[in-house]
Amino acid sequence: MGETYSGPAGPAHRAAKWLALSAAAAEQHTAAVVTGPFDRVAWRDVYGQSAGLRELAAELNAGHAHTTDLLTDVFLAAYLAAPRLRDRARMAPSHLLNHQVVATLMSSPEFGGLHRETAGDPYAAAMAVLAQAPGLRGLLERSRDARERAGRADRAQRETVTAASAVSEALRQAAEEAGEDGTVPAPAADAVRRAVEAAEAAEAGARREERAAAQALAAALPGIRAAARNATATAAEAVRREAALTRAWGVGPGELERMPFDERARLAERLRGGRLARWAELIGRFRRMADGERARKVENAMGELVGVTLGDDLSRVIPSELATLGVPELRAVFAARYAAGELMLYDAQGEQSTGRGAVIACVDTSHSMYAEGPGGITREAWSKACALALLDQARHAGRDFVGILFSAADRLQVFRFPGDRPADITDVLDFAETFLGGGTDFQRPLSTAVEILEEEFDDTARGRGDIVMITDDACEVTETWVRGWNDARHRLGFRLFGVAIATPEATDPGSVLESLCDNLRTVDDLTDVHTAADLFRVI
């Protein structure tokens, strides 16, 4: 006796459901975030370069399953310009918790601010993952039961798929043994029946495990939401803080994106540590103030009208002179007077014009500059922030910048930043971090500045350099040195600006600084960056 192979009650009809189940199981995914083939390349590259990510993955994997997949999803949610979650129905049960975690992270109010900083930036996205590590650890601990239940549901589903495959195999055997009339031997039909019954039992068990897993996930959901929101807020703050640090130090987004991962990580670590992090807010304020003053300044601006003079500047010709152009007979007269520089012009008194040569900041780094004032701001921090704003000013004008750190006569260090190429951030940080200590000597740094301006004048014929002396001390100079200084000033046409920090006596009439400087001011409030504002209108 046998059964018809493909009839309504035949083996093929009874096994059709399990064939479809086996195919559907093959389409289940472990990635919660939908990606293209190139999107995961960014994750693999960052993971390979970041020891921190690898250590975090190893730590989490030691106590929880599928956490590397979770870290991948968290990274991609931050990195992709428009991250999209996969449909839950297409996720493997073992990874439904990952899906819920990522969905909660992306729906938190703080995610938008985080994503603005991390989209398209693999380093920033990796940093966001690391910043969320404490929250992810707590979240995984609180959802341990849900994850274990999900693991059981996943195993039960795999058993169902295995049983479905057994149905498929039994059906294949039945098809091979079927006669020409479509009937199969009873043993083959019984094998299909037993395989179907086993698959049905496995399916029932899988459904029970899925319900238990869903209940465990629902119980863990409030804790997941709270932990995810805190983790996202922490990451957003960390990423914003690092972005503010790099902006304060003048590192643009384009420059960061071009940096290799390890170089950028070292830079970030350097900026976050020690004095540099404490100075960032002050440096940022100086840069913003200097930007504002630069926006107000127009080279060769007309300024206040004070009378009439002669010259050939057509932008200042008085109306009566222009009127002669309307008379054909007088046009030749106008041309002749223009050629001779004898046109009548408005005479104006405006801001002093800027220099063309190098900007040189001589920054005192003697022991007294280490003194700390209100708000934890030291004299050194104020002077370095001012010098870095002068570096910006020079670069904006295409001028070379030189930072001269000095203290005693035998202690001096020179940092050069040519105006024709970007300033290397490592050199900028070296300039900012270097502190020499010791006493104070004015002659050597100012003489070094003159030598640099002479070198520039000989090489490029550029004069009118600007020297800014920032100090908190008074110092004597010799008459011989002063004579050489005055000769150099007359020859090179440079200006000397003085900033006396918390040292009113340095600006007294007859003091060394007062006699040497073209422009001298005292800074009493180290929190007020605007006390140096006029420097940035004339330099």
Disulfide bonds with the S-S distance in Angstrom:
none
